[in-house]
Amino acid sequence: MGKLIKIIFLGVLNVVFIWTALFLYSSQAYWVLLLLLLGAALVNFVFISEKAYPYRYLLPATFFMVLLVVYPIVYTVYISLTNYGTGNILSKEQAVAQLQERSILDTEAGNYAYQAYRDGQGQLHFVFTSPGGELFLGYAGGLTPVQEGDPRLVELEGFTELTRADLVRATNEISALSFSLDEGRQLRMRNINSFGVYRQQYEYYPERDELLDLETGTTYRSVQGYFQAPDGTRLTPGFREVIGFQNFRKLFTNPQVTGPFLRVFVWTIQWALLSVGCTFAVGLFLALLLNDPHLRFRRFYRSVLILPYAVPAFISALIWRGLFHTELGVINQILKATIGSGVPWLQDPVWAKVALVILNLWLGFPYMMIVCLGALQSINSEMYEAAVVDGASTWQQFYHITLPLLMVSVAPLLIASFSFNFNNFSVIYLLTRGRPPIVNAQTPAGHTDILISYTYRLAFESGRGVDYGLASAVTLVIFLITGAITFLNFRFTGALEEVRKNV
Amino acid sequence: MKRLATICLVLVLAAVLSLPAAASVPGELLIWTDGERAPVLTEVAKSFVGEYGITVRIQELPFGDIRDNLAIVAPTGEGPDIIIGAHDWLGQLVTDGLIEPIDIEDPSLFLSSGLDAFTWGGQYYGIPYAIESIGLFYNKDLVGEDGVKSFEELIEISEGLQAQGIYGLVLPQPDPYHTFPFFSILGGYVFGMDDQGVLDPLDVGLANEGGVAGFEFFQELMDAGIIARATPYDTMMSLFKEGQAATMMTGPWAFGDVRAAGVNYGFTQIPSYKGQYGKPFLGAQGFMVSSFSENKMLANIFLNEFVATTETMLAIYEGDPRPTAFLPAAEIINEDPDMRGVMEAASTAVPMPAIPAMNSVWTAWSDAIELVINQQSTPKAAIENAVELIVQTIKDSM
């Protein structure tokens, strides 16, 4: 039975592999195809060979790790080395093809009316009437001037004339045709009713990698993802190109970036520390209360206190934004009624930071509370009994028993929470958008911008539109910073070692 | 082992036989549209099939996703022939090489400002179906049947209302889009035109004499308590709905809310100041043709013959009432006083700049407005600094 399931499973997998392989073959993605075939062979070997048994479980895990973790990182590195972004979306071949296809309509030459006929073999024949009334016979790309009553015109009457509906159905066929009128000028379909006279605008010379403007004689050289004239004018569209470390250079030399970096970085650290510290303190405090067997209605309190966690953070953040409103928010109205004056929550740099920490406290304490509640259960109650016998005070019990034992299981979570808040874009963006703005700022950073929200602005509000290359470079730098801090955290607290000892 | 081989073989054969057809199809149109326009286009598609026997497939996407998905999908050859979209995508889509000029058979059928919005480098890139601009909602019970025509009038009316704790004007803050009429009213602009009629990203005119004067006027009104300070959109809306504000500066998207609240309202253009009307931004939505379409001519025929018709434009309006840019349909639609109001408001509007550099304008501009609202900077200093920052950002990315 088990064997049958295995065989069916493998069969289905192979179907998927072959189906994908054929698809890849037809779209000429040979490198991916090769990888796929290697992978398929590996999967079959692992499932059929008894020796490879443990890999049956390791292989899927590795596969998904590569797909969901390694591949995005590699791709981000690649994009950070390119100029991918607004204006540089297409590949070079596509950009060249588009520019070469570009043509200028000769408006002075006017519109040519036409009739189309299909002969017995299905070939198309055209009769064009120029604005001046001259007749041309068009067939297989060639134009022949003819006079009224020419036998070749009479011959056409034996063919089927295309009706308007036929023409519409044949537009793709007709619009692909071009009839050479004279040196450099072609007759091409302009719209359903007429043909127009066109001149090609650009010619590409692959050996010199240059584009020549046939009208003006200007030569455009391929420079950094654009065809550029000697005077610096660029043709659009540009194309996607590897530009080396330019995005990183831009990041480290641009005063708009480096100027506020330190200030933003310090606040980011403060923000992450305050977030973790406050939520942990409040969460632990509430967990200790709820863990007290003398407390009545514990379940009720516990359910109520978890509620903020159950409401989506996006909704909470927007509600808090309303509560913090200086003139009309509930918080300030209460403050005004009780102590007589409100607080400029979202206008003052310091109060805006306080507001952010309060919001994150609201969003985060239930998580810490749940974690601490679980960890508290695992502490052996005999220790407390022994401590009481030894005459330890409640504080001493907490400080010498509860906290150290709690930290064993909670410390890695605190570090994870630190890294999470370090990049907590959504809370910042939803409550303050990085504001309030800095008076006379030389850069677009606001008082509450953290690294990720600030760099988001740099990449997506750049003067050229969207700059994915720069965004990827920024992501990598932040990745390195967060990685380094997390690594130091683990080393410094020894959190992982503790866990290992306990396992 | 033998059985395994047999099973595999059978399944392989099944797989080969079920190979999918090629994805992009010449001779068949594919349209990307949002949900509001999808039912109408499905009907239009049916009549196209009926007339010419050419299939038109409709694919539904959220409006905001169409632009980004086009950039990803079109270059792979799997994209649509026609998309709907907003005019301010134009700059990005054209510089990316993703959309194609359209041959509009009879431009005189369209509102010229709607066509201007879809014009780039002297060529039409879209067929507009809807336009919108912000204007002035007024509470008839507070300011009278005829509304307010000028800011001078508004100031006079407000003096009487302030005693009852009613604001003269509310608008979303800090929001450059809604505050732009104050900048433009005395001659400020976002980007100037060069001699070829193309917007110049380095000529930012928000801090010119007119821009500063208009911004200072905005501050005066706020300091005088005529404009409510620091109201986000929701707060603004509830002030107007509860009769605590005589007028409200926002766009046609607010009709539903205002009607539901039972306010006795009217809608008209932005008031004048010193004899000049405040120019809001004009937004337009329309149909565009992908550069990677295999059926460009067919797409043009479909748009000119089946979409640019009174029937289709009215159906689009019925599905989602926004003022139309198609004049024959506008005559019918404008019997509705709200729509007439929007057309009036749009008559003084200027198309919101569609060049990609606009991306770096919003935040710095918004910051300047916020600093003035928070009384942390003077209008002149704030907007001059913002413009300096904007120009620097644009220069850096060139």
Chai-1 contact restraints between the chains, C-beta under 6 A:
chainA,res_idxA,chainB,res_idxB,connection_type,confidence,min_distance_angstrom,max_distance_angstrom,comment,restraint_id
A,I7,B,L4,contact,1.0,0.0,6.0,A-B,restraint_1
A,I7,B,I7,contact,1.0,0.0,6.0,A-B,restraint_2
A,G11,B,I7,contact,1.0,0.0,6.0,A-B,restraint_3
A,G11,B,C8,contact,1.0,0.0,6.0,A-B,restraint_4
A,G11,B,L11,contact,1.0,0.0,6.0,A-B,restraint_5
A,N14,B,C8,contact,1.0,0.0,6.0,A-B,restraint_6
A,V15,B,L11,contact,1.0,0.0,6.0,A-B,restraint_7
A,V15,B,A15,contact,1.0,0.0,6.0,A-B,restraint_8
A,I18,B,V12,contact,1.0,0.0,6.0,A-B,restraint_9
A,I18,B,A15,contact,1.0,0.0,6.0,A-B,restraint_10
A,W19,B,A15,contact,1.0,0.0,6.0,A-B,restraint_11
A,T86,B,Q92,contact,1.0,0.0,6.0,A-B,restraint_12
A,T86,B,P356,contact,1.0,0.0,6.0,A-B,restraint_13
A,G87,B,T95,contact,1.0,0.0,6.0,A-B,restraint_14
A,I89,B,A71,contact,1.0,0.0,6.0,A-B,restraint_15
A,I89,B,D96,contact,1.0,0.0,6.0,A-B,restraint_16
A,L90,B,P75,contact,1.0,0.0,6.0,A-B,restraint_17
A,L90,B,G97,contact,1.0,0.0,6.0,A-B,restraint_18
A,Q94,B,P75,contact,1.0,0.0,6.0,A-B,restraint_19
A,Q98,B,G97,contact,1.0,0.0,6.0,A-B,restraint_20
A,A165,B,Y52,contact,1.0,0.0,6.0,A-B,restraint_21
A,V168,B,Y52,contact,1.0,0.0,6.0,A-B,restraint_22
A,V168,B,I301,contact,1.0,0.0,6.0,A-B,restraint_23
A,R169,B,Y52,contact,1.0,0.0,6.0,A-B,restraint_24
A,T171,B,M297,contact,1.0,0.0,6.0,A-B,restraint_25
A,T171,B,L298,contact,1.0,0.0,6.0,A-B,restraint_26
A,N172,B,P26,contact,1.0,0.0,6.0,A-B,restraint_27
A,N172,B,G27,contact,1.0,0.0,6.0,A-B,restraint_28
A,S175,B,M297,contact,1.0,0.0,6.0,A-B,restraint_29
A,N191,B,D103,contact,1.0,0.0,6.0,A-B,restraint_30
A,I192,B,I301,contact,1.0,0.0,6.0,A-B,restraint_31
A,T236,B,T95,contact,1.0,0.0,6.0,A-B,restraint_32
A,P237,B,D96,contact,1.0,0.0,6.0,A-B,restraint_33
A,P237,B,G97,contact,1.0,0.0,6.0,A-B,restraint_34
A,L328,B,T235,contact,1.0,0.0,6.0,A-B,restraint_35
A,Q347,B,N374,contact,1.0,0.0,6.0,A-B,restraint_36
A,P437,B,D367,contact,1.0,0.0,6.0,A-B,restraint_37
A,P437,B,E370,contact,1.0,0.0,6.0,A-B,restraint_38
A,P437,B,L371,contact,1.0,0.0,6.0,A-B,restraint_39
A,V439,B,Q376,contact,1.0,0.0,6.0,A-B,restraint_40
A,V439,B,S377,contact,1.0,0.0,6.0,A-B,restraint_41
A,N440,B,N385,contact,1.0,0.0,6.0,A-B,restraint_42
A,P444,B,T363,contact,1.0,0.0,6.0,A-B,restraint_43
A,P444,B,A364,contact,1.0,0.0,6.0,A-B,restraint_44
A,E461,B,N359,contact,1.0,0.0,6.0,A-B,restraint_45
A,E461,B,S360,contact,1.0,0.0,6.0,A-B,restraint_46
A,E461,B,T363,contact,1.0,0.0,6.0,A-B,restraint_47
A,S462,B,S397,contact,1.0,0.0,6.0,A-B,restraint_48
A,G463,B,A357,contact,1.0,0.0,6.0,A-B,restraint_49
A,G463,B,S360,contact,1.0,0.0,6.0,A-B,restraint_50
A,G463,B,T393,contact,1.0,0.0,6.0,A-B,restraint_51
A,G463,B,I394,contact,1.0,0.0,6.0,A-B,restraint_52
A,G463,B,S397,contact,1.0,0.0,6.0,A-B,restraint_53
A,R464,B,P356,contact,1.0,0.0,6.0,A-B,restraint_54
A,R464,B,S397,contact,1.0,0.0,6.0,A-B,restraint_55
A,G465,B,Q92,contact,1.0,0.0,6.0,A-B,restraint_56
A,G465,B,P356,contact,1.0,0.0,6.0,A-B,restraint_57
A,G465,B,N359,contact,1.0,0.0,6.0,A-B,restraint_58
